Amino acid sequence: MEKKIKFIKILTKDSYTEKNIDNTLCAFKSINNILVLVYSNQNKSIISFNLIDNKKINEMKNAHEENITNLIHYLDKSNKRDLILSVSDRDNSVKLWNINDINCLLNIPKINDSGNLLSACILNDKNQIYILISNFNWYEDMIELIKVYDYNGNKIKEINNSKENTFFIDTYHDNKLSTIFIITGNLGYSKSYDYINNKLYKKYVEKDFYMHSILNIAIYNKKEKTDLIESSSDGIIRIWDFHTGLLLNAIQMCSPDEEINGICLWDNNNYLYAGSAFNKTIKLIDLKEKKDINDIKGDNKISNIKEIIHPQYGEILISQEYNGNIKLWIIQN
């Protein structure tokens, strides 16, 4: 049966979006079983919002000196709290917050000497929390350098030192191999690193290489294998075999000059939703058939999308637009 999404309501009109690589939105079920949306606004605030009663929970005003361009949630089960990692590329800093009591736990300022700080994530290794940071540099001497910090803000190691840019960074815990992978989206390809052994694992690149930016990555876990799904600035969704590095499919969602920004898995990972900036469209991809099966036109450029389970609506989609709107969508069969 064909799946469609239906617009329900605008959650807020004041979120911050400036460019297609922003990720200033996260949604999650909190340690207190509250459905929470966290976003930033033009006033450099971090705002938490209750998705059930549609009310603001709290606001951390002036959380950074400059605009916040990335927000990442981490459920700290050991200490029974929800952590938010916030990134500001212009003041070149990351901060770690306890969202439950609006407390800043860690501030790592002035991380890079040059270039922009675009991407960061939280890594859990044997119940120890680490912060991974990578950078972007427009100049000819651009260097990708993944920096690993401990919970006290001490830099404990660096991974790789090649002339590349990184737009996206995340981690993937592989239970079968009992290891942790770092996933990066670069200029022209994605990569995975073996975090434990501190070395490159796979590079996901086509033979006919050309410049496009990998803006977002999702890991699609199946019993028989694992896929890496990437969205890019050339209008293509690429699906790779994670462990062999083979390209399984390339789905041209829009024209080559249109970015595909946010992506999220849907319906037990059987489908993928993807948001396109320039044609203002959210598209639905059947991952089994590996084809675009449905799309819905919005009224503004899409910068990000997230998925979460809502007690009233079931599986919902949350989209963030360039005009500051954050919208809620539900599925229709």
SEKOL-254428 format. One line per 10 residues: number of its first residue (from 1); their letters; for each residue x, y, z of C-alpha. Coordinates in Angstrom, 2 decimals, decimal comma, always signed. Layout:
BEGIN
NUM> a> X/Y/Z; ...
// end
This chain:
BEGIN
1> mekkikfiki> +0,00/+0,00/+0,00; +1,30/+3,43/-0,94; +2,45/+5,53/+2,00; +1,86/+9,26/+2,17; +2,51/+11,93/+4,75; +0,08/+14,61/+5,85; +0,95/+18,02/+7,28; -0,52/+18,50/+10,78; +0,82/+21,73/+12,26; +3,67/+24,19/+12,63
11> ltkdsytekn> +5,49/+23,60/+15,91; +7,51/+26,82/+15,85; +8,40/+29,63/+13,45; +11,63/+30,84/+15,06; +14,18/+28,07/+14,51; +17,58/+29,00/+13,11; +18,50/+27,87/+9,62; +20,98/+29,61/+7,40; +22,54/+27,04/+5,08; +21,92/+23,50/+3,93
21> idntlcafks> +24,48/+21,85/+6,22; +22,86/+23,11/+9,42; +21,44/+20,44/+11,71; +19,91/+22,65/+14,38; +17,19/+20,23/+15,39; +16,86/+16,97/+17,33; +13,84/+15,06/+18,65; +13,87/+12,24/+21,21; +12,11/+10,48/+24,06; +13,72/+11,76/+27,23
31> innilvlvys> +14,87/+9,81/+30,28; +11,63/+11,04/+31,92; +9,53/+9,63/+29,04; +8,76/+13,07/+27,63; +8,75/+13,54/+23,87; +11,14/+16,44/+23,34; +12,07/+18,66/+20,42; +15,28/+20,69/+20,86; +16,19/+23,49/+18,47; +18,11/+26,77/+18,34
41> nqnksiisfn> +16,99/+30,21/+17,20; +18,44/+33,46/+15,92; +19,05/+34,64/+19,50; +21,60/+31,85/+20,05; +19,25/+30,09/+22,46; +18,73/+26,34/+22,86; +15,03/+25,65/+23,33; +13,42/+22,40/+24,48; +9,78/+21,84/+23,52; +7,27/+19,23/+24,70
51> lidnkkinem> +5,83/+17,49/+21,63; +2,84/+16,13/+23,58; +1,38/+19,26/+25,16; +3,05/+21,64/+22,68; +4,65/+23,81/+25,36; +8,16/+25,14/+25,85; +10,01/+23,23/+28,59; +13,01/+25,52/+29,02; +15,36/+27,85/+27,16; +19,10/+28,26/+27,49
61> knaheenitn> +19,60/+31,86/+26,40; +22,88/+32,97/+24,80; +24,11/+29,38/+24,83; +26,97/+30,35/+22,47; +28,59/+33,61/+21,45; +27,57/+33,00/+17,83; +24,72/+31,12/+16,12; +24,34/+27,42/+16,90; +24,63/+25,26/+13,79; +24,39/+21,73/+15,15
71> lihyldksnk> +22,53/+19,97/+17,99; +23,04/+16,31/+18,90; +21,16/+14,33/+21,56; +22,69/+11,59/+23,68; +20,78/+9,51/+26,24; +23,12/+9,06/+29,21; +21,48/+6,03/+30,83; +24,25/+5,56/+33,41; +23,56/+8,97/+34,95; +19,85/+9,08/+34,00
81> rdlilsvsdr> +19,96/+12,30/+32,00; +19,65/+13,69/+28,48; +22,73/+15,37/+27,05; +22,80/+17,85/+24,19; +25,98/+18,60/+22,29; +25,80/+22,04/+20,67; +28,12/+23,32/+17,95; +28,80/+26,87/+16,81; +30,96/+27,05/+13,70; +31,60/+30,78/+13,98
91> dnsvklwnin> +32,84/+30,88/+17,56; +34,56/+27,53/+16,88; +33,30/+25,83/+20,03; +31,23/+22,92/+21,29; +29,33/+22,70/+24,56; +27,77/+19,77/+26,39; +24,52/+20,39/+28,25; +22,33/+18,50/+30,69; +19,02/+19,38/+29,08; +17,07/+18,26/+32,15
101> dincllnipk> +18,39/+21,02/+34,43; +19,79/+23,50/+31,86; +23,32/+22,96/+33,10; +26,43/+23,40/+30,90; +28,69/+20,46/+31,71; +31,54/+21,17/+29,32; +32,79/+23,97/+27,08; +35,55/+23,35/+24,52; +36,38/+26,76/+22,96; +38,47/+27,75/+19,94
111> indsgnllsa> +38,90/+24,21/+18,66; +40,34/+24,87/+15,20; +43,02/+27,39/+14,28; +41,48/+27,80/+10,82; +38,39/+26,64/+8,98; +34,82/+26,11/+10,16; +33,62/+23,69/+12,80; +30,72/+21,97/+11,03; +30,30/+18,56/+12,59; +30,50/+16,80/+15,94
121> cilndknqiy> +29,07/+13,76/+17,68; +29,14/+11,84/+20,96; +30,79/+8,43/+21,22; +30,19/+5,91/+24,03; +33,07/+3,49/+24,52; +32,63/+1,14/+27,50; +30,39/+3,69/+29,27; +32,96/+6,44/+28,76; +31,69/+9,49/+26,84; +33,90/+11,06/+24,17
131> ilisnfnwye> +33,29/+14,00/+21,84; +34,39/+13,74/+18,20; +34,94/+16,89/+16,18; +35,93/+17,48/+12,56; +36,40/+20,64/+10,52; +35,93/+22,27/+7,14; +38,42/+24,59/+5,45; +37,91/+26,37/+2,12; +41,61/+27,02/+1,52; +44,10/+24,95/-0,46
141> dmielikvyd> +45,75/+23,64/+2,69; +42,46/+22,21/+3,95; +43,04/+19,43/+6,45; +40,53/+16,96/+7,83; +41,50/+16,18/+11,37; +39,10/+14,25/+13,63; +39,78/+15,32/+17,20; +38,69/+13,16/+20,13; +38,03/+14,80/+23,51; +37,20/+13,16/+26,82
151> yngnkikein> +34,43/+14,25/+29,17; +36,78/+16,74/+30,85; +37,58/+18,49/+27,59; +41,06/+17,00/+27,19; +42,09/+16,08/+23,62; +43,13/+12,45/+23,84; +43,87/+11,64/+20,20; +43,53/+12,65/+16,56; +42,42/+10,47/+13,65; +43,62/+10,95/+10,07
161> nskentffid> +45,43/+13,93/+8,64; +44,61/+14,17/+4,95; +43,65/+17,11/+2,75; +39,89/+16,67/+2,90; +36,79/+18,45/+4,16; +34,16/+16,98/+6,46; +30,51/+18,05/+6,43; +29,12/+15,26/+8,63; +30,41/+12,98/+11,40; +28,69/+10,24/+13,41
171> tyhdnklsti> +29,38/+6,83/+14,97; +28,10/+3,31/+14,34; +28,43/+0,48/+16,90; +28,82/-2,84/+15,10; +27,81/-5,56/+17,56; +28,80/-8,40/+15,23; +32,38/-7,16/+14,94; +32,42/-5,76/+18,48; +33,84/-2,48/+17,30; +32,92/+1,19/+16,83
181> fiitgnlgys> +33,07/+2,95/+13,47; +33,34/+6,66/+12,84; +31,35/+7,74/+9,77; +32,26/+10,90/+7,86; +30,70/+12,70/+4,92; +33,38/+14,40/+2,85; +33,81/+16,24/-0,42; +33,15/+13,58/-3,07; +32,73/+10,51/-0,86; +32,00/+9,04/+2,56
191> ksydyinnkl> +34,43/+7,17/+4,79; +34,37/+4,86/+7,80; +37,11/+4,57/+10,41; +37,77/+1,78/+12,87; +37,81/+3,79/+16,08; +39,34/+1,02/+18,21; +42,29/+0,44/+15,86; +42,52/+4,10/+14,86; +42,61/+3,50/+11,08; +40,59/+3,96/+7,90
201> ykkyvekdfy> +38,14/+1,08/+7,29; +36,41/+1,85/+3,96; +36,13/+4,67/+1,47; +32,81/+4,89/-0,39; +33,56/+6,48/-3,76; +32,46/+5,97/-7,36; +34,96/+5,35/-10,15; +33,85/+8,47/-11,98; +34,66/+10,78/-9,08; +33,41/+14,35/-9,21
211> mhsilniaiy> +32,93/+17,06/-6,64; +29,79/+16,81/-4,54; +29,28/+17,26/-0,80; +28,03/+14,40/+1,38; +25,58/+16,20/+3,67; +24,00/+13,41/+5,70; +24,45/+9,66/+6,32; +22,20/+6,92/+7,72; +23,18/+3,33/+8,57; +20,62/+0,72/+7,46
221> nkkektdlie> +21,05/-2,48/+9,49; +19,64/-5,73/+8,16; +20,18/-9,31/+9,32; +22,26/-10,31/+6,33; +24,21/-7,06/+5,80; +24,61/-3,38/+6,60; +24,12/-0,50/+4,18; +25,44/+3,04/+4,31; +22,99/+5,57/+2,83; +24,20/+9,05/+1,95
231> sssdgiiriw> +22,56/+12,25/+0,72; +24,54/+14,71/-1,33; +24,65/+18,07/-3,06; +24,22/+16,52/-6,53; +20,63/+15,35/-6,01; +21,51/+11,67/-5,57; +20,84/+9,18/-2,77; +23,62/+6,57/-2,82; +23,36/+3,20/-1,08; +26,61/+1,34/-0,30
241> dfhtglllna> +27,45/-2,03/+1,21; +29,06/-0,86/+4,44; +31,63/-3,64/+4,78; +32,63/-4,16/+1,12; +32,38/-0,55/-0,04; +30,43/-1,55/-3,16; +27,84/+0,85/-4,57; +24,46/-0,92/-4,52; +22,28/+1,82/-5,98; +22,23/+5,50/-6,89
251> iqmcspdeei> +18,79/+7,13/-6,93; +18,58/+10,48/-8,75; +15,99/+12,31/-6,66; +16,30/+15,72/-8,26; +18,51/+17,67/-10,65; +22,30/+17,54/-10,14; +22,43/+21,10/-8,78; +19,88/+20,47/-5,99; +21,02/+19,42/-2,51; +19,42/+16,58/-0,56
261> ngiclwdnnn> +19,79/+17,58/+3,07; +18,09/+15,68/+5,88; +17,42/+11,95/+5,59; +15,80/+9,57/+8,07; +14,81/+5,90/+8,10; +11,12/+5,09/+8,45; +8,80/+2,14/+9,17; +11,31/-0,35/+10,63; +13,97/+0,90/+8,21; +11,98/-0,21/+5,16
271> ylyagsafnk> +11,70/+3,34/+3,82; +13,78/+6,49/+3,72; +12,51/+10,06/+3,80; +14,74/+12,72/+2,27; +14,37/+16,50/+2,21; +15,42/+18,55/-0,80; +16,41/+22,18/-0,38; +15,90/+23,79/-3,77; +12,77/+22,03/-4,98; +11,14/+22,23/-1,50
281> tiklidlkek> +10,21/+18,56/-1,54; +10,16/+15,67/+0,95; +10,58/+12,39/-0,92; +9,86/+8,82/+0,15; +12,15/+6,01/-1,02; +11,32/+2,30/-0,82; +14,62/+0,75/+0,31; +13,62/-2,76/-0,76; +12,75/-1,66/-4,29; +15,39/+1,11/-4,11
291> kdindikgdn> +13,26/+3,68/-5,87; +11,45/+6,96/-5,24; +7,76/+6,18/-4,69; +6,20/+9,37/-3,36; +6,92/+13,03/-2,72; +5,20/+16,03/-1,20; +5,83/+19,65/-2,08; +6,43/+22,10/+0,74; +6,32/+25,88/+0,71; +9,96/+26,45/+1,61
301> kisnikeiih> +13,39/+24,87/+1,29; +13,91/+21,82/+3,53; +17,05/+21,93/+5,69; +16,48/+18,92/+7,97; +14,07/+16,10/+8,80; +13,75/+13,79/+11,82; +11,61/+10,79/+12,76; +10,12/+9,93/+16,15; +7,27/+7,83/+17,62; +4,37/+9,95/+18,91
311> pqygeilisq> +1,77/+8,44/+21,33; -1,14/+9,99/+19,41; +0,01/+9,87/+15,80; +2,45/+6,96/+15,81; +5,53/+7,42/+13,64; +5,83/+11,12/+12,80; +8,13/+13,24/+10,68; +9,50/+16,61/+11,79; +10,83/+18,96/+9,12; +12,86/+22,13/+9,44
321> eyngniklwi> +12,68/+24,81/+6,75; +14,89/+27,71/+5,71; +12,24/+30,22/+6,83; +12,48/+29,02/+10,47; +9,36/+26,83/+10,48; +9,46/+23,41/+12,14; +6,54/+21,26/+10,99; +4,96/+18,01/+12,15; +3,79/+15,38/+9,61; +2,00/+12,04/+10,08
331> iqn> +1,86/+8,96/+7,88; -1,22/+7,98/+5,87; -1,79/+4,59/+4,25
// end
